[in-house]
Amino acid sequence: MIEGKLVRLRALRADDLDAHVRWRNDPEVVHWATGGDPLFGPVSREAVAHFYEARLRDDPRVQATFTVEDLADGRAVGMVDYRDLDPFTGCATVGITIGERDHWGGGYGSEALHLLLAHLFGPLRLHRVDLDTWSGNERALRAFRAAGFVEEGRRRASVRVGDEWHDRVLFGLLREEWTAGR
C-alpha cells in the first residue's frame, strides 16, 4: 500500500468490482474520464469482470492498476494505473479516474496521482511518465500541470464528445522535473 493524507493506493481486490461497474456505467464519469468514449461505458458487469480478472494478474514490471481508497472511510473512490512500461527507456503511461462524484474537486485525484508518481519515480526508478486527456477536461488539465506535467503536444480534433471535436492533449514528466518540483 502507498498512503497519503487523503487516500491510499492499494492492490485491486475482488470486492472492488461493484465500484468499477458503477463507475463505468455512470455517464458523467465516462464523460470526464474519456470524453464519452462508448468503449469505456456503458458496459456489462461481465465485460468489466473479464477486464478486472486480467488486471488482477498484471505483472507489475509491465503494468499495474491500483484502487484509490479514501483513508477516512476505506471506500474505493477511484483507480490509477500505469501501463506500457518500457524497462529499457524507463518510460510508462499513467491514467487516473476518480469514480465517486462526491470526491471530485477535493484533492483526492491530485494526491492519488502524486502517490503514483512517487512510486514510479522512486522504487521503480522510471525516467519519464506520459499521460493524456481531452482538451475539454479543464479539471484534469489543471491537475496535470499542477503535478508538474508539461504539455508536449496535441492531436487536433481527435476526441469526439457528442457532436463536437476536441484535441487530445499529450503530457510528459521527467524524473528531474519531478524531483525539482517536490
BALOBA-1460 file (C-alpha; in Angstrom, 3 decimals):
// residues 182
<rec num="1" residu="m" x="0.000" y="0.000" z="0.000"/>
<rec num="2" residu="i" x="1.030" y="3.553" z="-0.726"/>
<rec num="3" residu="e" x="-0.514" y="6.010" z="1.706"/>
<rec num="4" residu="g" x="-1.033" y="9.769" z="1.651"/>
<rec num="5" residu="k" x="-3.123" y="12.108" z="3.799"/>
<rec num="6" residu="l" x="-6.443" y="11.614" z="1.958"/>
<rec num="7" residu="v" x="-6.052" y="8.344" z="0.084"/>
<rec num="8" residu="r" x="-4.114" y="5.145" z="-0.145"/>
<rec num="9" residu="l" x="-3.264" y="3.245" z="-3.299"/>
<rec num="10" residu="r" x="-3.699" y="-0.461" z="-2.802"/>
<rec num="11" residu="a" x="-3.890" y="-3.581" z="-4.904"/>
<rec num="12" residu="l" x="-7.196" y="-4.365" z="-6.566"/>
<rec num="13" residu="r" x="-9.441" y="-6.746" z="-4.663"/>
<rec num="14" residu="a" x="-12.307" y="-8.841" z="-5.929"/>
<rec num="15" residu="d" x="-14.767" y="-6.838" z="-3.814"/>
<rec num="16" residu="d" x="-13.866" y="-3.640" z="-5.758"/>
<rec num="17" residu="l" x="-15.660" y="-4.977" z="-8.851"/>
<rec num="18" residu="d" x="-19.042" y="-3.426" z="-7.980"/>
<rec num="19" residu="a" x="-17.490" y="0.048" z="-7.739"/>
<rec num="20" residu="h" x="-15.769" y="-0.373" z="-11.114"/>
<rec num="21" residu="v" x="-19.033" y="-1.477" z="-12.725"/>
<rec num="22" residu="r" x="-20.806" y="1.558" z="-11.234"/>
<rec num="23" residu="w" x="-18.116" y="3.992" z="-12.464"/>
<rec num="24" residu="r" x="-18.030" y="2.536" z="-15.971"/>
<rec num="25" residu="n" x="-21.808" y="2.909" z="-16.205"/>
<rec num="26" residu="d" x="-22.044" y="6.431" z="-14.785"/>
<rec num="27" residu="p" x="-22.454" y="8.751" z="-17.808"/>
<rec num="28" residu="e" x="-20.801" y="11.681" z="-16.033"/>
<rec num="29" residu="v" x="-17.747" y="9.617" z="-15.034"/>
<rec num="30" residu="v" x="-17.490" y="8.292" z="-18.604"/>
<rec num="31" residu="h" x="-17.797" y="11.838" z="-19.950"/>
<rec num="32" residu="w" x="-14.952" y="13.281" z="-17.885"/>
<rec num="33" residu="a" x="-12.714" y="10.198" z="-17.993"/>
<rec num="34" residu="t" x="-12.859" y="9.681" z="-21.751"/>
<rec num="35" residu="g" x="-14.931" y="12.397" z="-23.370"/>
<rec num="36" residu="g" x="-17.823" y="9.933" z="-23.508"/>
<rec num="37" residu="d" x="-15.984" y="7.188" z="-25.401"/>
<rec num="38" residu="p" x="-18.587" y="4.412" z="-25.816"/>
<rec num="39" residu="l" x="-15.829" y="1.817" z="-25.448"/>
<rec num="40" residu="f" x="-15.374" y="2.896" z="-21.813"/>
<rec num="41" residu="g" x="-19.032" y="2.661" z="-20.911"/>
<rec num="42" residu="p" x="-21.767" y="1.758" z="-20.507"/>
<rec num="43" residu="v" x="-20.558" y="-1.791" z="-20.200"/>
<rec num="44" residu="s" x="-21.921" y="-5.045" z="-18.766"/>
<rec num="45" residu="r" x="-20.842" y="-6.462" z="-15.426"/>
<rec num="46" residu="e" x="-19.469" y="-9.497" z="-17.278"/>
<rec num="47" residu="a" x="-17.274" y="-7.324" z="-19.507"/>
<rec num="48" residu="v" x="-15.902" y="-5.407" z="-16.525"/>
<rec num="49" residu="a" x="-15.346" y="-8.697" z="-14.676"/>
<rec num="50" residu="h" x="-13.359" y="-10.064" z="-17.631"/>
<rec num="51" residu="f" x="-11.184" y="-6.917" z="-17.766"/>
<rec num="52" residu="y" x="-10.897" y="-6.893" z="-13.986"/>
<rec num="53" residu="e" x="-9.740" y="-10.508" z="-13.762"/>
<rec num="54" residu="a" x="-6.950" y="-9.704" z="-16.210"/>
<rec num="55" residu="r" x="-5.913" y="-6.685" z="-14.094"/>
<rec num="56" residu="l" x="-5.687" y="-8.914" z="-11.011"/>
<rec num="57" residu="r" x="-2.988" y="-10.912" z="-12.849"/>
<rec num="58" residu="d" x="-0.966" y="-7.943" z="-14.146"/>
<rec num="59" residu="d" x="2.804" y="-8.195" z="-13.996"/>
<rec num="60" residu="p" x="3.917" y="-5.028" z="-12.146"/>
<rec num="61" residu="r" x="7.085" y="-4.984" z="-14.247"/>
<rec num="62" residu="v" x="4.834" y="-4.030" z="-17.191"/>
<rec num="63" residu="q" x="1.613" y="-2.578" z="-15.785"/>
<rec num="64" residu="a" x="-0.488" y="-2.313" z="-12.646"/>
<rec num="65" residu="t" x="-3.823" y="-0.896" z="-11.546"/>
<rec num="66" residu="f" x="-4.372" y="0.361" z="-8.014"/>
<rec num="67" residu="t" x="-7.592" y="1.134" z="-6.196"/>
<rec num="68" residu="v" x="-7.741" y="4.646" z="-4.768"/>
<rec num="69" residu="e" x="-9.191" y="4.240" z="-1.295"/>
<rec num="70" residu="d" x="-10.454" y="7.071" z="0.923"/>
<rec num="71" residu="l" x="-8.492" y="6.922" z="4.182"/>
<rec num="72" residu="a" x="-11.420" y="8.352" z="6.172"/>
<rec num="73" residu="d" x="-13.840" y="5.501" z="5.482"/>
<rec num="74" residu="g" x="-11.953" y="2.850" z="3.484"/>
<rec num="75" residu="r" x="-14.231" y="3.273" z="0.468"/>
<rec num="76" residu="a" x="-12.903" y="2.682" z="-3.042"/>
<rec num="77" residu="v" x="-13.256" y="6.044" z="-4.814"/>
<rec num="78" residu="g" x="-11.243" y="5.556" z="-7.985"/>
<rec num="79" residu="m" x="-8.327" y="3.914" z="-9.694"/>
<rec num="80" residu="v" x="-4.889" y="4.779" z="-11.023"/>
<rec num="81" residu="d" x="-2.755" y="2.717" z="-13.332"/>
<rec num="82" residu="y" x="0.480" y="2.562" z="-15.219"/>
<rec num="83" residu="r" x="0.971" y="0.624" z="-18.420"/>
<rec num="84" residu="d" x="3.303" y="0.204" z="-21.378"/>
<rec num="85" residu="l" x="6.274" y="0.265" z="-19.021"/>
<rec num="86" residu="d" x="9.450" y="0.064" z="-21.086"/>
<rec num="87" residu="p" x="12.310" y="-1.114" z="-18.842"/>
<rec num="88" residu="f" x="14.977" y="-0.028" z="-21.352"/>
<rec num="89" residu="t" x="13.869" y="3.611" z="-21.631"/>
<rec num="90" residu="g" x="12.291" y="3.796" z="-18.171"/>
<rec num="91" residu="c" x="9.023" y="5.182" z="-19.546"/>
<rec num="92" residu="a" x="5.389" y="4.404" z="-18.740"/>
<rec num="93" residu="t" x="1.929" y="5.827" z="-19.357"/>
<rec num="94" residu="v" x="-0.418" y="6.559" z="-16.449"/>
<rec num="95" residu="g" x="-4.138" y="7.038" z="-16.058"/>
<rec num="96" residu="i" x="-6.442" y="8.133" z="-13.281"/>
<rec num="97" residu="t" x="-10.184" y="8.050" z="-12.710"/>
<rec num="98" residu="i" x="-11.958" y="9.203" z="-9.576"/>
<rec num="99" residu="g" x="-15.304" y="7.475" z="-9.984"/>
<rec num="100" residu="e" x="-17.094" y="8.713" z="-6.881"/>
<rec num="101" residu="r" x="-18.533" y="12.115" z="-7.750"/>
<rec num="102" residu="d" x="-18.602" y="13.233" z="-4.115"/>
<rec num="103" residu="h" x="-14.790" y="13.014" z="-4.202"/>
<rec num="104" residu="w" x="-14.371" y="15.300" z="-7.231"/>
<rec num="105" residu="g" x="-12.602" y="18.576" z="-6.573"/>
<rec num="106" residu="g" x="-11.436" y="17.576" z="-3.083"/>
<rec num="107" residu="g" x="-7.811" y="16.812" z="-3.889"/>
<rec num="108" residu="y" x="-8.253" y="13.027" z="-3.906"/>
<rec num="109" residu="g" x="-7.250" y="12.629" z="-7.550"/>
<rec num="110" residu="s" x="-4.305" y="15.001" z="-7.246"/>
<rec num="111" residu="e" x="-2.984" y="13.122" z="-4.232"/>
<rec num="112" residu="a" x="-3.534" y="9.738" z="-5.906"/>
<rec num="113" residu="l" x="-1.583" y="10.924" z="-8.960"/>
<rec num="114" residu="h" x="1.179" y="12.285" z="-6.719"/>
<rec num="115" residu="l" x="1.432" y="8.945" z="-4.874"/>
<rec num="116" residu="l" x="1.579" y="7.012" z="-8.144"/>
<rec num="117" residu="l" x="4.303" y="9.303" z="-9.486"/>
<rec num="118" residu="a" x="6.303" y="8.924" z="-6.266"/>
<rec num="119" residu="h" x="6.100" y="5.145" z="-6.730"/>
<rec num="120" residu="l" x="7.108" y="5.281" z="-10.391"/>
<rec num="121" residu="f" x="9.994" y="7.727" z="-9.973"/>
<rec num="122" residu="g" x="11.002" y="6.256" z="-6.588"/>
<rec num="123" residu="p" x="11.080" y="2.450" z="-6.246"/>
<rec num="124" residu="l" x="10.517" y="1.768" z="-9.955"/>
<rec num="125" residu="r" x="13.166" y="4.361" z="-10.921"/>
<rec num="126" residu="l" x="11.449" y="5.465" z="-14.108"/>
<rec num="127" residu="h" x="12.882" y="8.257" z="-16.243"/>
<rec num="128" residu="r" x="9.648" y="9.523" z="-17.825"/>
<rec num="129" residu="v" x="5.874" y="9.313" z="-17.346"/>
<rec num="130" residu="d" x="3.276" y="10.153" z="-20.009"/>
<rec num="131" residu="l" x="-0.440" y="10.806" z="-19.842"/>
<rec num="132" residu="d" x="-3.142" y="12.442" z="-21.898"/>
<rec num="133" residu="t" x="-6.631" y="13.857" z="-21.673"/>
<rec num="134" residu="w" x="-9.061" y="15.680" z="-23.894"/>
<rec num="135" residu="s" x="-8.981" y="19.473" z="-24.187"/>
<rec num="136" residu="g" x="-12.430" y="19.970" z="-22.653"/>
<rec num="137" residu="n" x="-11.436" y="18.380" z="-19.346"/>
<rec num="138" residu="e" x="-10.204" y="21.562" z="-17.678"/>
<rec num="139" residu="r" x="-10.051" y="19.996" z="-14.191"/>
<rec num="140" residu="a" x="-7.670" y="17.271" z="-15.427"/>
<rec num="141" residu="l" x="-5.579" y="19.790" z="-17.393"/>
<rec num="142" residu="r" x="-5.104" y="21.899" z="-14.242"/>
<rec num="143" residu="a" x="-4.310" y="18.874" z="-12.072"/>
<rec num="144" residu="f" x="-1.734" y="17.504" z="-14.515"/>
<rec num="145" residu="r" x="0.015" y="20.852" z="-14.846"/>
<rec num="146" residu="a" x="-0.030" y="21.289" z="-11.056"/>
<rec num="147" residu="a" x="1.624" y="17.866" z="-10.717"/>
<rec num="148" residu="g" x="4.464" y="19.128" z="-12.913"/>
<rec num="149" residu="f" x="3.462" y="17.626" z="-16.251"/>
<rec num="150" residu="v" x="4.447" y="19.597" z="-19.341"/>
<rec num="151" residu="e" x="2.154" y="19.795" z="-22.353"/>
<rec num="152" residu="e" x="4.153" y="18.276" z="-25.196"/>
<rec num="153" residu="g" x="1.643" y="18.281" z="-27.986"/>
<rec num="154" residu="r" x="-1.881" y="17.913" z="-29.232"/>
<rec num="155" residu="r" x="-3.632" y="15.615" z="-31.597"/>
<rec num="156" residu="r" x="-6.036" y="18.073" z="-33.101"/>
<rec num="157" residu="a" x="-9.742" y="17.217" z="-33.249"/>
<rec num="158" residu="s" x="-9.118" y="13.583" z="-32.289"/>
<rec num="159" residu="v" x="-11.618" y="13.218" z="-29.444"/>
<rec num="160" residu="r" x="-15.305" y="13.262" z="-30.240"/>
<rec num="161" residu="v" x="-17.571" y="14.457" z="-27.449"/>
<rec num="162" residu="g" x="-21.151" y="14.323" z="-28.661"/>
<rec num="163" residu="d" x="-21.147" y="16.283" z="-31.899"/>
<rec num="164" residu="e" x="-18.038" y="18.326" z="-31.050"/>
<rec num="165" residu="w" x="-14.369" y="17.604" z="-31.646"/>
<rec num="166" residu="h" x="-11.662" y="18.264" z="-29.054"/>
<rec num="167" residu="d" x="-7.894" y="17.909" z="-29.049"/>
<rec num="168" residu="r" x="-6.137" y="15.068" z="-27.274"/>
<rec num="169" residu="v" x="-3.594" y="16.839" z="-25.051"/>
<rec num="170" residu="l" x="-0.331" y="14.940" z="-24.543"/>
<rec num="171" residu="f" x="1.741" y="15.466" z="-21.388"/>
<rec num="172" residu="g" x="5.105" y="14.233" z="-20.152"/>
<rec num="173" residu="l" x="7.011" y="14.448" z="-16.886"/>
<rec num="174" residu="l" x="10.705" y="13.671" z="-16.497"/>
<rec num="175" residu="r" x="12.334" y="12.376" z="-13.326"/>
<rec num="176" residu="e" x="14.410" y="15.557" z="-12.914"/>
<rec num="177" residu="e" x="11.276" y="17.723" z="-13.255"/>
<rec num="178" residu="w" x="9.519" y="15.601" z="-10.641"/>
<rec num="179" residu="t" x="12.472" y="15.837" z="-8.282"/>
<rec num="180" residu="a" x="12.822" y="19.612" z="-8.761"/>
<rec num="181" residu="g" x="9.100" y="20.157" z="-8.144"/>
<rec num="182" residu="r" x="8.934" y="18.231" z="-4.896"/>
